[in-house]
Amino acid sequence: MGKPFLLLQLRPEDIAADDEYQAFLRCMGLGGHQLARIRMDHEFPDVELDRYSGVIVGGGPSNVSSPDDKKYDYQKVFEPKLKRLLKEIIERDFPFFGECYGLGILANVLGGRVGTEKYHEDVGALTVKLTEQGKSDPLLSGLPNEFRAFAGHKEACQELPPASVLLASSDTCPIHMIRVGKNVYASQFHPELDSRGLEVRINIYKHAGYFPPEDADRLIAMGHQESVTVPAKILQRFVKTYQA
């Protein structure tokens, strides 16, 4: 049996964390034995990269750019260790896919600027546009030059992080997907997310400041009207490319 992938999670709500894990399994076409998970809000044991085919960091309510006195207690514990792991991943050019928070923390480690000044996006679907470099990237080549994806974030990269290649943008957020080296990827959008999963997260985070709580039903309805199919193919290609 080959090496599993590793999902590092930071959602403190059991329903949200479990639903995210199931979403990655479905999206990536993996069985439970092929995708290990660590809930960093609970514990974060040492990670031996050679035990895994690749590492994935999902999203959650934590913000990289929050001042230390505003960060969650569990974030203050896992974040320094995650940064050390990311430095090793970058140094080794080890297969990695970060999304939302996963993009922010990668950009931070690279020395990029992540903040809330500009480029936040409301919860829902948006149009992602590939750059010329994106059109020729192994995970993206042959996909539509523009596609719909689900996102929702308070912070974003304020500029392209050092040593990275811009692969995709949106009209409201210029840094939507990047690559570092040959094997380290991150996106602001959520490739694993479908409309049902979006509904779950909207209900869980309706009081987390992403949108006015009274807008929850409207956003859920809008999500179910969307056809979001291309982003999942990116993660499926990630699996096909790196499964050892």
Secondary structure, 3 states (H helix, E strand, C coil): CCCCEEEEECCCCHHHHHHHHHHHHHHHCCCHHHEEEEECCCCCCCCCHHHCCCEEECCCCCCCCCCHHHCCHHHHHHHHHHHHHHHHHHHHCCCEEEECHHHHHHHHHHCCCEECCCCCEEEEEEEEEECHHHHCCCCCCCCCCEEEEEEEECCEECCCCCCEEEEEECCCCCCCEEEECCCEEEECCCCCCCHHHHHHHHHHCCCCCCCCHHHHHHHHHHHHCCCCCHHHHHHHHHHHHHCC
